[in-house]
Amino acid sequence: MKHLPQWKQEKQLKNDSFEVKVPLKEASQKQKVIEVELIMLMVDEEPVVVDAFDLAEPVDIRKNLPPEFHEWVGSTKWKERKDALDALLTSAKVPRIKEENYSDIMGILAKSMKDANIVVVTAAAQCVDAIARGLRKPFGQYKQLVMMPMVEKLKERKPAVVEALSNAMDAVFTAVRVSSALFS
């Protein structure tokens, strides 16, 4: 067996979901038994799915916003409006958002969806996406504020805007039942 290539010296143990190669030459009988037992354990047990949302501590996203946030959002300069939304996006990209009253922020995002500058609209859609994913079911109370402006902006031709809007809508539909998101 010394002159055979390594791949021919390996015995393959196969299962439905994976395969383990045990080198015949180097593996002791004890190693083979342990690996076979490991395979049996993996087959018998169902994988446990753990959601990061359930494990994460809720975060109040308003606490991390800069003090100039409301000033920047109301600015006539698109760059300042975008910077304010980027700060909100950075604050909202957490696994779980604390259930608080975010009506003021959602109103700002709805207003930003109607902005003439597509960079601001894209940033607002990304914020809606992050907040909907972080709040999940409690986001339902804000769906009426943001759904119509997002649907109206879908006529935009720029692929980046349409993609950001569709991602935000997907997040809203995931957080809220589809029928209540569309018909209320």
N, C-alpha and C positions, 0 to 999 in steps of 0.2 A: 504494500500500500504506500510505501514511501515515494514511489515514482508517479503516483496519481496526482493530478492537480488538486488544489485545496477545495474547490467547489464540488469535486466528486467525493471528497472525504467527509462531507457534511451530510448529515441525515436531516431531512426536513420534516418537522412536525407541523401539520396543517390543521386549521380550524376554519370555521365559516368567516370570521372577521379578521384574522391575522395569521401569520405564520412565523414560527421561531426556528432558526437554524441552530442546531447543536453540533459543534465539531466533534466527530467521533474520536479523533485521536487525543485531543486535549481534555475533553469533558469526562469527569469521573462519573461513576454510576449515581452518586449522591446528587451531583449537579443536574443530571438528567431528570431524576425524580423530582427535585425541587422545581425545575422549569416546567415539567408536565403538570405538577400540582398548581403552579401559578396559572397556567393556561386554563385549567379546570375552574379555578376561582374566578378568572376573568369572564369565562363563559357563563357561569351560573349567576353572577350578580348583575343586576341592572345598573347602568351608570347613573349616578346621582347628579342632577343638574342643579347648580346653585346660581341664583340670580344675584348679581352685584347690587341691584337695587335693594334687595332685602337685607343685605349685610351693611350697607353704607349708612352713615350718619346723615340725617337731613341738614341741608345748608340753606341759610337765608341768603339769597343771591344779592339782595339790596345792600347788605353790609360790606360787600367787596367793591361796590361801585365808587368811582372817584367822586369827590364833592362837587365837581363841575358838571356832572352827568346831565342834569336837567338844562343847564345853560348850553352845553354842547348840542343837545338834541334839538333845541329851539334855534340854533344858529342859522344864519343865512348861508354859511359856507358849508358845502357838501362834505368837505374833508373833516370838519369838526363833528358833523352828524354821524359820519362813518366811524370816527374814533370813539364816539359815545357808544355806538352799537357794538363795536369791537370789544370795548370794556365790558359791556353787558354779556356778550358771547363768552368771553373768558370767564366771567363770574358764573355763567349758567352751565358751563361744561363740567358738571359734576354728576356722579351717578344718581344722586337723589336730592331733590330740592324740597326744602321745608314748606309745608302747607301754610301759606300766609295769604294775605290779600295782595295780589299782584295786578290789580285792575289798572293802576296808573301805568305800569310798565307795559301791559298788553295794549292799552290805549296808545301809548307812544309807538309801539310796534305796528299797530294798525295804521296809524298816521304815516309812519315811515314806508309802509307798503305802497302808499299813493304818491311817494316822492318821484320827481321827474328823473332823478339820477339813479341809474340802474345799479350802481355800486351800493348805494344806500338800501335799495330794495333787496338786493341779494343778502346784505348783512342782516337786515330785519328778518328775512326768511330763515336764515341760519339761527338767529336768536329764538324764533318761534319753535324751530325744530328742537333745539337744545332744551328749552323750557318744557315743551310737551313731553319729551322723553324723560326729563327729570321729575316732573310732577305726576305723570301718568293720569290716573282717573280724576284727580281733582282739577286737571286742566279743562275739564268739560265746561266749567263755568265761564271760561274765556273764549270758547270756540266761536261764539257769535261775534265777538269783537274782531277776530282775525280772518275768519274763513272768507267772507265776501271780498275784502280787499285782495286776498291772495288769488281768488278765482278771477277777479277782474284783471289782475296783472298777468294771468296766464297767456294773454294775447301777445305778450312780449316775444320778440323773435330771438333774442340772445339766448343761446343754449345754457350759459352759466346761470342766468336768472331763472329760466324754466326748470333747470335741475334743482336749484335751491328751493324754489316754490314747491316742486313735487316732493322733495324730501321733507319739507315742513308739513305738507298735507299728509304724507304717509305717517309722520309722527303724530299728527292730530288724530288721524283715523285709528292709529294704534292705541292712543290714549283714551279715545272716546268711541262709543259704538258708531258705526258708519251711518246708520239711519238717523241717529240723533245729531250727528255732525252735519248732515246734508239738509234735513228737513225741519230744523228748529230755528 
